[in-house]
């Protein structure tokens, strides 16, 4: 908050220069923390696949653990975002998310071409992220209005996934995975552009937003690849 007030106290070009430096700093710190956050994610996924702790849970218990853990840790992150504790909370969250991803990873890795599918999903997610991030740097239009539509779409998607947990419809699941892939790809563009435009000034919450985008795109892509490209022969 102090940084923002300080930049407002300098008129003209100096104001613009300081504001630009602040935005670049937030973006740089966000990318660094995002890269670091992948380490506990990989560690959590490895522990989950190796021990089978998540796979051993029933689907209902796994869903309950995921919802309580994910929303609980996100609440902690937002409460501690202005301190070093926020970084620790974020890394704990990414470890937990990696652990919860292990059920899907174990299923895909159990396929004959599972390793290839995981690497393809990783490469595809990276390509989408860099593509969206690059677009965000060249688009001049204000995308702030897009946030409301994306948020509504995300909540509708969330409740649809919960409903399908009980319905167990394969056709609906495929539809939701495709929508999830498209929605969170758009979220990548929106979230990076928001940092560039100065709409997000906290690098911890900025990292959380981008991490969730990447996580959902990777998970959706991996699930689709497992469904359409998996081989057990």
N, C-alpha and C positions, 0 to 999 in steps of 0.2 A: 504494500500500500504506500509506504514511504517513497519507493522508487517512482511510482506513478505520480505522486504529488510533486516530487522533485522535477520530473520531466515537464509537468504542467507549468512550472514556475519560470521556464525559459521560453521566450517567444521566438517565433520565426523559424529559421533554419536550424538553430540550435535545438529547439524543441523536437523537430522532426528527426534530427540526427540521434538524439538521446533515446527517443522512442524506438527508432529503428534498431539501435544497439541493444535495447532491452528485449525486443522481440527476437532478435537473432540469438541472444543469450538463452532465452527460454527454449527456443527451438533446438539449439545445440545441446543444452542440458537434457532436454527431453530425449533426443536421439541417443545420447550416451546412456542414460538410465534405461531406456528401452532395450538397448543392446545388452546391458548388464542383467536386466530382468529375465532374459532368455536362459541364463545359466541356471537359476533355481527351477525354471520350468522344465528344462531338460533333466535336471537331477530328480525332480519330483516324478516325472514320467518314467525315468529309468527305475527308480525305486518301486513305483507302482507296478510296472511290467515284471520286474524281477521277483517281487514278493507276492504279487497277485492279490494284494490287500483290497483293492477296489473291486476286482473281478469276483472276489469271494462274497462281496455284499450282494444282497438281493437288489433288483432294480429299484424297488421302492425305497429301501434304506439308502442306496446310493444317491437317489434323487434328493432325499431329505438332507443328507450330509452336504451335498453340493449346494443346495439353496441356502442352508443355514451358514455354511462356511463362506461361500462367495459373498453373500449380502452382508454378513457380519464383518468380514475383513474389509469390504469396500466402505462400510460405515466408519471403521477405524481409520482407514486411509484419509477419508475426508475430514475427520476430526483432527488428525495430526499432520495435515498437509503442509503446514507452515513450520515444521520442525524436522529434525533428523529422524525422529520416530516415524515420520511419514514414509521415509525411504525404507526403513526396516519393515513396516507394515506392508508396503507394496511388494517387497521381495518375498515376504511370507505368503502373500496372496498369490504371487506367480508360482511359488512352489506348490501351493495347494491346487492351483489350476492345472499344473503339470501332472500332479498325482491323479486328479480326476479324469484327465485325458487318457490315462493308462488303459482304461477299459476298451476304448476305441482302438488305441494303438495295439494292444494285445490281440484284438480280433483281426486287425489288418495284417500284423506281423505273422499271424498264424497261417496266412495264405502263402502259397508258393512264391509269389512275386511281391510279397508284403513289403520288403525293404525298398524295392523300386517304387512302389506306390507312395510310401512315406516320403522318399526323396523328391518324387514328382510333386506331391502336395506342398512340400517345403519350398521347392523352386517356384511353383505356381503362386504361392502366397507372397514370396519375395518379389516376384515380377509385378504382381498386382499392387503391392505396397509402393514400390519404387515408381510405378506408373502413375498412381494416384498422387504421390508426393510431388512428382515432377509437374503434373498438371496444376497442382495447387500453387506452385511458384509462378506460373505464367498466366493463370486466370485472373483477370482484373475485376471481374464482377463480384459484388458482395454476396456471399452464400449464407449469411447468417439466418435468413428466413427459411433455409432448407432444414435447419435443426429441428423445428417443430414437427415437420413431416416425418423426418427420420426417427424421432423419438416415439411418435405415435406408431410408426411401422414396427419399431423394435419391441414395444410393449405388446402389440397385437401378435407379433411372431412368438414372443415368449409365452403368452397364454395359449397360443395354438400348439406349441410344442408340449406344454403341460397337458392340454386336452388329448393330444395324440398319444401321450404316454398311456392313457386309459383306453383310447380307441384302437391303438395298434394298427393303423391303416398304412400300408406300404406306399400307396399312391400319394397320400397326404404327406408322408414323411419325405418323399422325393421332392414334392412341391415346396415344402418348407425349407429343405436344404438349399434348393436353387434360389429361393427368395432370400435366405440368410446370406448366401454368397454375394448376391447383388447388393443387398442392403448394407452390409458391413464394408463392402468395397467402396460404396458411396460415402459411408461414414469416414473412411480413411481420408478421402478428399476433403470432406467437411472439417474434420478435426485438425488436419495439417494447415488448412487455409485459415482456420480460426486462430491458430498460433501466429501465423504470418501476419494476420490483420490486427493482432493485439487483443483479440477477444478472450484469449486464455493466457494468463500471466503466471500461473503456477505450474512449474515443470513436473511436479509429482502427479497432479490430477491430469495434466496433459499426457503423461506417460501411461497412466491408467486407461485413459480413453483409447489411445492408439493400441495399447496392448490388447484390450478387449476386441478391437477391430480385427487385429491380426489373428488372435485366438479363434474367433468365430469364423473367419475366412478359411483358416487352415483346417479347422475341424469339419466344416462343411465340405471343403474340397476333398479331404481325406475320406470322408464317408461316401461321397459320390464316386470317387475312384475305386473304393472298396466294393461298392455295389456293381458298378459297370465294368471295372477293369480287373477285379480280383480273380485269381486263378487258384484252384485247389488241386489241379491235376499234376 
